[in-house]
Amino acid sequence: MCCAEMVRVTHIRVSSADRSFASAQIQGLSKQSQVAEVLLWRGTKRWAVIDEGSDFLGCNLVVTAVRKDLFNTALCP
């Protein structure tokens, strides 16, 4: 069993449309790591990543207003 890679979290932004959701950028601490966008959801006790990638974040997970607010787009495939 292997350990999870440590990551740096930056550009955190809570949605003004629904404060239960936020976006952030994550990047592994190794030199080969790339930056990825993540969608976060605030549960009862903590935040959790519910989607990650570079395109179509949050499709079928959040309402259009949240996607527009956090990612400046409402486009979904």
C-alpha positions as CSV (number, residue, x, y, z in Angstrom):
1,M,0.0,0.0,0.0
2,C,1.4,3.4,-1.0
3,C,1.0,6.8,0.6
4,A,-0.9,9.6,-1.0
5,E,1.2,12.4,-2.6
6,M,1.3,15.7,-0.7
7,V,-0.2,18.5,-2.7
8,R,-0.2,22.3,-2.6
9,V,-3.6,24.0,-2.6
10,T,-4.0,27.5,-4.0
11,H,-6.5,29.9,-5.5
12,I,-9.3,28.7,-3.1
13,R,-12.6,30.4,-3.9
14,V,-16.0,29.8,-2.2
15,S,-19.0,30.2,-4.5
16,S,-21.2,33.2,-3.8
17,A,-24.1,31.3,-5.5
18,D,-24.0,28.4,-3.0
19,R,-21.4,28.6,-0.1
20,S,-21.4,24.8,0.1
21,F,-19.2,24.7,-3.0
22,A,-15.7,26.1,-3.7
23,S,-13.0,25.7,-6.3
24,A,-9.2,25.5,-5.9
25,Q,-6.1,24.6,-7.8
26,I,-4.0,21.6,-6.6
27,Q,-0.4,20.6,-7.5
28,G,1.7,17.8,-6.3
29,L,5.0,18.8,-4.6
30,S,7.1,16.8,-7.1
31,K,8.6,18.7,-10.0
32,Q,6.7,16.6,-12.6
33,S,3.2,17.5,-11.1
34,Q,0.8,19.6,-13.1
35,V,-1.8,22.0,-11.8
36,A,-5.4,20.7,-11.7
37,E,-8.7,22.4,-10.9
38,V,-10.9,20.9,-8.3
39,L,-14.5,21.3,-7.2
40,L,-15.0,21.1,-3.4
41,W,-18.1,20.5,-1.4
42,R,-18.5,21.3,2.3
43,G,-20.1,18.5,4.2
44,T,-21.1,18.5,7.8
45,K,-17.6,18.7,9.2
46,R,-15.1,19.3,6.4
47,W,-14.5,20.1,2.7
48,A,-14.1,17.3,0.2
49,V,-13.0,17.1,-3.5
50,I,-16.0,16.0,-5.6
51,D,-14.6,16.6,-9.0
52,E,-11.2,17.4,-10.6
53,G,-9.8,18.0,-14.0
54,S,-9.5,20.8,-16.5
55,D,-12.8,20.7,-18.5
56,F,-16.5,20.5,-17.5
57,L,-16.0,20.5,-13.7
58,G,-19.2,20.1,-11.8
59,C,-21.4,19.0,-14.7
60,N,-24.3,17.0,-13.2
61,L,-23.0,17.9,-9.7
62,V,-23.8,21.5,-9.2
63,V,-26.4,24.0,-10.5
64,T,-25.5,26.3,-13.4
65,A,-25.1,29.4,-11.2
66,V,-22.3,27.7,-9.2
67,R,-20.5,26.6,-12.4
68,K,-20.7,30.2,-13.7
69,D,-19.5,31.7,-10.4
70,L,-16.6,29.3,-9.9
71,F,-15.4,28.5,-13.4
72,N,-16.9,31.3,-15.5
73,T,-18.8,28.8,-17.7
74,A,-22.0,26.9,-17.7
75,L,-21.1,24.6,-20.6
76,C,-21.5,20.9,-20.1
77,P,-21.2,18.2,-22.7
